[in-house]
């Protein structure tokens, strides 16, 4: 109003001047009329302006009357509440990349943005940014005019402040109502925040099209890295100009297609860049020289190369971290709401899972993992350098399937998963074979469910004797007997628990498991993280051999084995160590979960038994495959029903690694490349070699599994497992092994008895008959028939038990043995062993050359004996075979040794001293006749007293 009064006064003064000069004297009346009309029109115009302004202000007020008065904190939360992609980090802090999201965005501070970029955005999007208070008045007038006149609504020309409000506080609808609120909030925003704060928020939210991988990007940092491969602060002038022009039409000006390729026609984006440079020049932000130099730059040569996204480069790892991060976050969100996730309904769980997914995609969290990058990379490369089995065709889908691999390497003490192999090709099966594939674990179950729990309960020790013989168990509760068999379909008699595990015999494991309470035994599996074990499976005795309905993941099975390497304490495995907010505060930190499962003594004894598996058992070839064979590995192989899975898990003082080979569709594994067992070990060794080479600090070197107190070495009888008796020692069956001192054997072996035995022509030992000649028997040891009530002793006695006599008597075939043929060989007589089963030895006879009076000079024990040592002299020999009942064969051929005796001269007659002597007649004299063999054998058991006929040993030597 003051301005209006001043204007009128000035106007009156001007009219008076004109009047003083007589300009209007010629018509004062006319002048007064004009003057009055002018005053009337002026008043009407001013009043109309005030009225229009009042109406406009009133209308504006009506549009924003429902808009709440926002505080500084409210507005700050709103403008900085932009979606930012969460990042994944390796164990050493190296950035793996971003979690999958629709838009990649990375927050950056204004001080870390190139000044060229800031100037380019201001010059292009809001040239009066540093002068206005959030809005430009002419834009308001235009908007009012458009509304009053009913013109089409044109909302262009918004300031950067208004654009920030539109994107972060209001909806994106096109209406005057929203425009009015936008202007009001822009004015308020400018009151609360500095220009740099507004610019920083704007540059972190605005979309910039696609990056070199074809993914959508928003925010200047993601744009700079994705389009030019540099940080925002490193952008050159032409690069800044190009990016600053993108927000007007992000996907029209972007240089990349959605598959990451550079567009064939870049004219739109390049023209827009030139426009930005022109506005920067005219706005005084750059000099003419800078302008011309920037125009001359071929910006297309500076575009970033197509690089794989974290998902493309690390598909198994990225997906696994995302899955685990969601699981962590959903529980955190429930906890923040004062709820226990385990107590939520299924609907609530789904809700929290969705909320967790949204949090991770929008809040820019930093997810720190336990994954060792060099080791992970090395294992991924190594998995492709080893041979696998054949490819198959899925009969249901007709698609090709490969023999795939899943492996997990973890730290025993902490449970941290150092690395894993999720499969050979993620894009073929979209499945993590290390953490998600669930398969029966075969004989790798035996240490977990049978041997360790049985030793913990004192049922067995490594030296315990377990029959590996035919076995059937009817206590399954199903009405059907359980009759397991060994993989080889053969049996091995009495074996120690150590040997049974060494060669993975099924029957000893089955015999041991049925002695245990299955609920108590399977409770250990739950303690060791077997989440897939069903309640009804706990009663299945076949579970002892790895016969699971669904199975277990490689991660869970490996984690369970780490219990042995960790002195019997289970530490739950994990892959996410912590999650931080974008400002660095901890939202989640992993807390180790430890569970005591076995005593240190049981854990060590199990380790020591599994050492034997690796040294000389089913994994005996492993050491030759390892680049570092000095590591103290203890492990177990496993093969499932129909050879559909091949497992190997091993632990050393620092690490445990498990592996499984097989197809996704259960199919028999072929025996190429050394067979399924050796192939799985070869892959395992290749991965372990790669891990050690990538990070030598993982090696335990000469460190051994620590032997706890309470472990002693003790002797036992190999028949019963009890303390050795004199007979056990005589039979050479004393063995030694490790024992938990609590479960040392306390009673002496009582399984043996002293007997007389013979050896037949096949070299086998049999209990002698009452009619067997005593000179052909020996004192031996035999298992008491009543000791093994339900086991046939012939299944117990094996070939390597040389000093144990079998229970079967040697049957007499009812006839005398056939004669044998003999010859002299050096200083011995030799012959071929009798072909008759009941022959138990041989008698040797001789007579002086020239005589037919034979006498026995020796006996040879054992039907398999074939020689007899002779001394000097002139004798003729024969040999007769003797059977179990004492019957002899006919004479063998005669063998003469030495010279025949000279004939005796005739007695001389007294000479007539008077008669002359005649010379003797020529000739050789009478020749002696050869001796006649005896028709009947001479009495047995006699000797000629020359000391030559001592009974020979089993080799026939006197």
HELIX and SHEET records of a PDB file:
HELIX    1   1 UNK A    2  UNK A   20  1                                  19    
HELIX    2   2 UNK A   25  UNK A   27  5                                   3    
HELIX    3   3 UNK A   28  UNK A   64  1                                  37    
HELIX    4   4 UNK A   72  UNK A   79  1                                   8    
HELIX    5   5 UNK A  110  UNK A  112  5                                   3    
HELIX    6   6 UNK A  115  UNK A  125  1                                  11    
HELIX    7   7 UNK A  137  UNK A  149  1                                  13    
HELIX    8   8 UNK A  160  UNK A  168  1                                   9    
HELIX    9   9 UNK A  176  UNK A  192  1                                  17    
HELIX   10  10 UNK A  195  UNK A  205  1                                  11    
HELIX   11  11 UNK A  220  UNK A  228  1                                   9    
HELIX   12  12 UNK A  232  UNK A  234  5                                   3    
HELIX   13  13 UNK A  237  UNK A  244  1                                   8    
HELIX   14  14 UNK A  246  UNK A  249  5                                   4    
HELIX   15  15 UNK A  250  UNK A  253  1                                   4    
HELIX   16  16 UNK A  267  UNK A  282  1                                  16    
HELIX   17  17 UNK A  288  UNK A  296  1                                   9    
HELIX   18  18 UNK A  299  UNK A  302  5                                   4    
HELIX   19  19 UNK A  310  UNK A  313  1                                   4    
HELIX   20  20 UNK A  315  UNK A  336  1                                  22    
HELIX   21  21 UNK A  341  UNK A  343  5                                   3    
HELIX   22  22 UNK A  346  UNK A  362  1                                  17    
HELIX   23  23 UNK A  373  UNK A  382  1                                  10    
HELIX   24  24 UNK A  383  UNK A  385  5                                   3    
HELIX   25  25 UNK A  426  UNK A  429  1                                   4    
HELIX   26  26 UNK A  442  UNK A  444  5                                   3    
HELIX   27  27 UNK A  445  UNK A  445  1                                   1    
HELIX   28  28 UNK A  446  UNK A  451  3                                   6    
HELIX   29  29 UNK A  452  UNK A  456  1                                   5    
HELIX   30  30 UNK A  497  UNK A  502  1                                   6    
HELIX   31  31 UNK A  506  UNK A  513  1                                   8    
HELIX   32  32 UNK A  518  UNK A  527  1                                  10    
HELIX   33  33 UNK A  536  UNK A  539  5                                   4    
HELIX   34  34 UNK A  541  UNK A  545  5                                   5    
HELIX   35  35 UNK A  554  UNK A  565  1                                  12    
HELIX   36  36 UNK A  600  UNK A  616  1                                  17    
HELIX   37  37 UNK A  623  UNK A  625  5                                   3    
HELIX   38  38 UNK A  641  UNK A  643  5                                   3    
HELIX   39  39 UNK A  676  UNK A  694  1                                  19    
HELIX   40  40 UNK A  696  UNK A  698  5                                   3    
HELIX   41  41 UNK A  726  UNK A  730  1                                   5    
HELIX   42  42 UNK A  741  UNK A  743  5                                   3    
HELIX   43  43 UNK A  774  UNK A  776  5                                   3    
HELIX   44  44 UNK A  793  UNK A  796  1                                   4    
SHEET    1   A 5 UNK A  95  UNK A  98  0                                        
SHEET    2   A 5 UNK A  87  UNK A  89 -1                                        
SHEET    3   A 5 UNK A 366  UNK A 369  1                                        
SHEET    4   A 5 UNK A 576  UNK A 580 -1                                        
SHEET    5   A 5 UNK A 586  UNK A 589 -1                                        
SHEET    1   B 3 UNK A 103  UNK A 105  0                                        
SHEET    2   B 3 UNK A 216  UNK A 218  1                                        
SHEET    3   B 3 UNK A 207  UNK A 210 -1                                        
SHEET    1   C 2 UNK A 392  UNK A 393  0                                        
SHEET    2   C 2 UNK A 400  UNK A 401 -1                                        
SHEET    1   D 5 UNK A 417  UNK A 421  0                                        
SHEET    2   D 5 UNK A 404  UNK A 411 -1                                        
SHEET    3   D 5 UNK A 655  UNK A 662 -1                                        
SHEET    4   D 5 UNK A 645  UNK A 651 -1                                        
SHEET    5   D 5 UNK A 634  UNK A 639 -1                                        
SHEET    1   E 2 UNK A 465  UNK A 468  0                                        
SHEET    2   E 2 UNK A 493  UNK A 496 -1                                        
SHEET    1   F 2 UNK A 569  UNK A 571  0                                        
SHEET    2   F 2 UNK A 594  UNK A 596 -1                                        
SHEET    1   G 2 UNK A 711  UNK A 717  0                                        
SHEET    2   G 2 UNK A 734  UNK A 740 -1                                        
SHEET    1   H 4 UNK A 765  UNK A 767  0                                        
SHEET    2   H 4 UNK A 752  UNK A 759 -1                                        
SHEET    3   H 4 UNK A 778  UNK A 783 -1                                        
SHEET    4   H 4 UNK A 804  UNK A 805  1                                        
SHEET    1   I 3 UNK A 822  UNK A 825  0                                        
SHEET    2   I 3 UNK A 828  UNK A 831 -1                                        
SHEET    3   I 3 UNK A 867  UNK A 869 -1                                        
SHEET    1   J 4 UNK A 855  UNK A 861  0                                        
SHEET    2   J 4 UNK A 839  UNK A 848 -1                                        
SHEET    3   J 4 UNK A 875  UNK A 883 -1                                        
SHEET    4   J 4 UNK A 895  UNK A 897 -1                                        
END                                                                             
